[in-house]
Amino acid sequence: MSWIDGKTRVVGLIGWPVEHSMSPCMHNAAFQARRMNWVYVPLPVPPERLKAAVEGIRALGLRGVNVTIPHKQAIIPYLDRITPEAQAIAAVNTVVVEKDGTLWGTNTDAAGFMEDLRAHGVAVEGRPVLVLGAGGAARAVVYALVRAGAQVTVANRTVGRAVELVRHLHTVLPGRTLRVVDCSPSQLAIEAERHTLLINTTSVGMWPQVDASPWPAGIGFGSIETVYDVIYTPARTRLLRDAAAWGCQTIGGLGMLVRQGAESWRLWTGESPPVEVMMQAARDVLGV
């Protein structure tokens, strides 16, 4: 980038690998649009070098980094503090470096998810919501939904993992409505009549397995009005195509990806992010 000079502020992404990430294109497009002397770079960090990399972030004067697999949990002991969001989700995806060198971590996935729901006119307070999956993405999504007042049911193939997620969130958000069910077709058919919003947080249906779906064939979507899939490659998963055919509103995961990145951008720069610029940059990369 032609404007890089001695005053350029640097942010980036640490993970292993990072070659596939769309974050550089999104963030650099935003910096260009605002004529800001900032740059976002990929920083591949193997697991055994994580501690040294974190000290390097501090020593080199970076403004911050995003954190991706496999470092989202492993980085926590090396930070000076983490936010309640990161504690609740048990993962850090954004690190901010203060002027005194203090490093604090947060997680912007929950905020990005809720912002995308709002952008699509989807309200959740008091609403029965069925969440498929109990992994890392589910932690952020369920935390966001419960905090916003939704009545959440978590369905997972391994029920014990869903129970563990719910128990953890009960310690963070006591007194909230949370249920656990299995993912059998018969059970999901029942849950489809009890819920109006369905969220898929699993990787089932992600490229290249584009014909797979986490929703069993032949049971329909019952009373579900809106289906949200956190997957963004492909833009229209098998789940979303089937739900649209049923008459549901459908939302893919690209907006969550962009909006969680935009929240990181805001934390680093202190300015309101150009979300649509970031969205178009991501669409250009995906060809959608």
Secondary structure, 3 states (H helix, E strand, C coil): CCCCCCCCEEEEEEECCCCCCCHHHHHHHHHHHCCCCEEEEEEECCHHHHHHHHHHHHHHCCCEEEECCCCCCCCHHHCCEECHHHHHHCCCCEEEECCCCCEEEECCHHHHHHHHHHHCCCCCCCCEEEEECCCHHHHHHHHHHHHCCCEEEEECCCHHHHHHHHHHHHHHCCCCCEEEECCCHHHHHHHHHHCCEEEECCCCCCCCCCCCCCCCCCCCCCCCCEEEECCCCCCCCHHHHHHHHHCCEEECCHHHHHHHHHHHHHHHHCCCCCHHHHHHHHHHHHCC
